[in-house]
Amino acid sequence: MIFLGKFAFFSNYPLYYQGMDENNLINSWNQQRAIRVKSQLAPTVLLSAVLALCATGAITSDSDQYLKLFLVGLVASGGVFSVTAMVAAVRDSLSVIDSLKALKSVSALSSSIIKSGFQLKALAALFMAMSTFNFVALLLYLYS
C-alpha cells in the first residue's frame, strides 16, 4: 500500500467497470455521486441535533454518564456508517474514472470526470479528518 501517491484504502481498487461504454460509465458516476450526497444526510441531521443539545445546555459534562455514553455511541456509529459509505462511493467512483481513462476517445463530460480523481481523494481524506475532529470535540466537551 502506498500512502503518498494514493491513500491506502484506494490502492488496487478493481476495474470492474471494464467493457462498459461511456454512457453507462457516466450513469454509474452519477449514481456514485448521488450516494456520496445521500450518505451524508442522516449524519448531518444527527450532528445538528447533538450540536443543538450541547449549545442549549441540555447535554453537558455534568449530564448522566449513561446518557453521554449513549450519545457518544450514537455519534460514533453514525460516523462509522457515514465514512464507510463515503469511502465506498469514492472507491467506486475512482474505478469509473479508471475505466473512462481506458476508453479510446471520450466526451468533454468524461474528460471532466477523469480530472476529478484527485479531488475525490482529497475530499475523502478531508471528510475523514473532519469526522475525527468532530468526534474528538464531542468527547472533550462531554468529558472535560
N, C-alpha and C positions, 0 to 999 in steps of 0.2 A: 504494500500500500504506500502510495506517495502522498505526503501531506502538503507539499508546497505546490506542485503542479496541479494536483486535483485533490479535493478533500477525500479523506479515507473512505467515506461512505459512497462516493461517486465513482471510485475506481472500478474498472472492469464491469460496468453495467452492460447487460446483454443488448444486442441489437435485434430484438425480437420483432422489430417493425420492417425488417428487410423484406423486399418483394412487394411492398405496398406502393401504390402510385402517389404522386404529390398531393392530390386532393384528399385521399384517405389519411395521409400523414398530417395534413393541416387540420382535418377534422379531429384527429387524435390529439393534436396540440391544443386545440380549443377545449376539448374535454378535460385535459390535464389542467389547463388554466382555470377552468370552472371549478375543478376540485380544489385547487390551491385557494381560491377565493372562499368557497363554501366551507372549507375545513376550518376557517378562522372565525366564522360567525358565532358559534356557541362559546368558544373560549373568550371572545371579546365581550359577550354579554356576561359571562361568568366573572371576568376580571372587573368589569364595570360595576357589577353588584358588590363584589368584595371591596372595591375602592369606595363605593358609596357607604358601605357599612363601617369601614375604617374612618372615613372622613367625617361621618356624623357622630363618631364615638360609640356606635352600637357594638363594635368589636374593638377591644383594646388589649394591651398586655395584661390587664387585670381581669379579663374575661375568663370564664370557666375553662379549665385546661382541656376538657374533652371537646368543648366547642371549638377551641383553637386547633386541636388535633384534627377534628373533622374538617375544618376549613382548609388546613394545610393539605390534607389528603385529597380533598376535592379539587383544589387548585393544581396539585401535583398530577393527579390522574388526568385532569383536563389538559394540562400542559403536555403530558406524555402522548396522549392521543393526537393532540394538535400538531406537535412536532413530527410524530410518526407519519401522519397524513401529508404534511408538507414535504418531508424528505422523500416519501414515495412518489408524490406527484412531480417533484423536481427531477428525481431519477428517471421516471418515465418520460418526462419532457426532454431530458438530455438524450435519451435513446431516440426520440423522434428527430432531434437535431442531427444526431449521427447518421440516421437513415436519410434525412434530407441531404446531408453532405455527400452521400454516396450516389445520389442521382446525377445524371449527366448534365441536365440543364434544369434550372429552377426559376420560378417567377420571382418578382420583386418581393412579394409577401414571404415566400420561403427564404429568400436571402435575409430578410429582416429577422425572421425567426432564428435562423442559423446564427446571426450575430448576437443573439440574446443569451447564449450559453453561459458566458462569464457572469452576466448579470444574475442569472438564476442561481449560480453557485454562491455568489456574494449575498443574494437575498436569503438563501437558506442558512448560511453561516450567521448573518446578522440576526435572522429570526431566532436561531438557537441561542445566540448571545443575549438577546433581549428577553427571551423567555427565562433564561437562567437568572438574569438580573432581577426581573420581576419577582421570581420565586424567592430569591435571597432577600430582597427588600421586604417582602411579606414576612419572612421568618424573623428578620431583625425587628420589624415593627411589633410582631406578636410576642416575641420572647426577649425583648430587651427592657 
